[in-house]
Amino acid sequence: MSGLLSFLLFAAFFYFMMRFGCGAHMVHGHGGHEGHGGPGSGTGERMDSSTEKDPVCGMAVQPEEGYTKMHEGRQYRFCSKKCLDQFDAEPQLYAQGKGRM
């Protein structure tokens, strides 16, 4: 019985870490936390013509990665669900390009 309880606790911990912790970023291909204060963040990041910039954290996001949101006729791309939720909370702040980096 204690083996089952241990397994369930581990499974719950694993779920929450993948959903809300570092695993949430790894799903979208940037497990190093670039753009969130990790290595490679800041102005040293390269952006090609197809790459978009996350308006919340400033991270470069490839066309097939992350999340998208239409706001006032413009499409915005986000590196993570956390950045999308921050944008949804105050879209006028980030749509004007005055994000809280």
C-alpha positions as CSV (number, residue, x, y, z in Angstrom):
1,M,0.0,0.0,0.0
2,S,2.8,2.4,0.8
3,G,4.3,1.7,-2.7
4,L,1.0,2.8,-4.3
5,L,0.9,6.0,-2.2
6,S,4.6,6.8,-3.1
7,F,3.8,6.3,-6.8
8,L,0.7,8.5,-6.6
9,L,2.7,11.3,-4.8
10,F,5.5,11.1,-7.4
11,A,2.9,11.1,-10.3
12,A,1.2,14.2,-8.8
13,F,4.6,16.0,-8.3
14,F,5.7,15.1,-11.9
15,Y,2.4,16.4,-13.3
16,F,2.6,19.8,-11.5
17,M,6.2,20.2,-12.5
18,M,5.5,19.5,-16.1
19,R,2.4,21.7,-16.1
20,F,3.5,24.7,-14.1
21,G,7.3,24.3,-13.5
22,C,10.3,24.1,-15.8
23,G,8.6,21.4,-17.9
24,A,6.0,24.0,-19.1
25,H,8.9,25.8,-20.9
26,M,10.5,22.6,-22.2
27,V,7.4,21.6,-24.2
28,H,7.9,24.6,-26.5
29,G,11.6,24.0,-27.2
30,H,13.3,26.4,-24.8
31,G,14.2,24.5,-21.7
32,G,17.2,26.8,-21.0
33,H,14.8,29.6,-20.0
34,E,16.2,32.0,-22.5
35,G,14.3,35.3,-22.3
36,H,13.4,34.6,-18.7
37,G,16.7,35.7,-17.1
38,G,18.6,32.5,-18.2
39,P,21.6,32.1,-20.5
40,G,21.2,33.7,-23.9
41,S,18.6,36.2,-22.8
42,G,18.9,39.8,-23.7
43,T,20.2,41.5,-26.9
44,G,22.6,38.7,-27.8
45,E,19.8,36.5,-29.2
46,R,19.5,36.3,-32.9
47,M,16.3,36.8,-34.7
48,D,15.8,36.0,-38.4
49,S,13.0,37.4,-40.6
50,S,10.5,34.6,-39.6
51,T,11.2,34.9,-35.8
52,E,8.8,37.0,-33.7
53,K,9.5,38.6,-30.3
54,D,7.4,37.7,-27.3
55,P,5.9,41.1,-26.2
56,V,6.0,40.1,-22.5
57,C,9.5,38.7,-21.9
58,G,11.2,39.7,-25.2
59,M,12.2,36.1,-26.1
60,A,12.6,35.1,-29.8
61,V,9.8,32.7,-30.8
62,Q,9.9,30.6,-34.0
63,P,6.8,30.5,-36.2
64,E,5.8,26.9,-35.2
65,E,6.5,27.3,-31.5
66,G,4.7,28.8,-28.5
67,Y,1.3,30.3,-28.4
68,T,-0.5,32.9,-30.6
69,K,-3.1,35.5,-29.8
70,M,-4.9,38.0,-32.0
71,H,-5.4,41.4,-30.4
72,E,-6.8,44.4,-32.2
73,G,-6.1,42.9,-35.6
74,R,-2.5,41.9,-34.9
75,Q,-1.1,38.5,-34.1
76,Y,1.2,38.2,-31.2
77,R,3.4,35.1,-30.4
78,F,4.3,34.0,-26.9
79,C,7.0,31.6,-25.7
80,S,5.0,30.1,-22.9
81,K,1.5,30.0,-21.4
82,K,2.7,32.2,-18.5
83,C,3.6,35.0,-20.9
84,L,0.2,34.5,-22.7
85,D,-1.6,34.8,-19.4
86,Q,0.3,37.9,-18.5
87,F,-0.6,39.5,-21.8
88,D,-4.3,38.5,-21.3
89,A,-4.3,40.3,-18.0
90,E,-3.0,43.6,-19.4
91,P,-3.0,43.5,-23.2
92,Q,-2.8,47.3,-23.5
93,L,0.5,47.4,-21.6
94,Y,2.2,44.8,-23.9
95,A,0.6,45.7,-27.2
96,Q,2.1,49.2,-26.9
97,G,5.6,47.6,-26.5
98,K,6.1,48.7,-22.9
99,G,6.5,45.2,-21.5
100,R,7.9,44.5,-18.1
101,M,11.1,42.7,-19.0
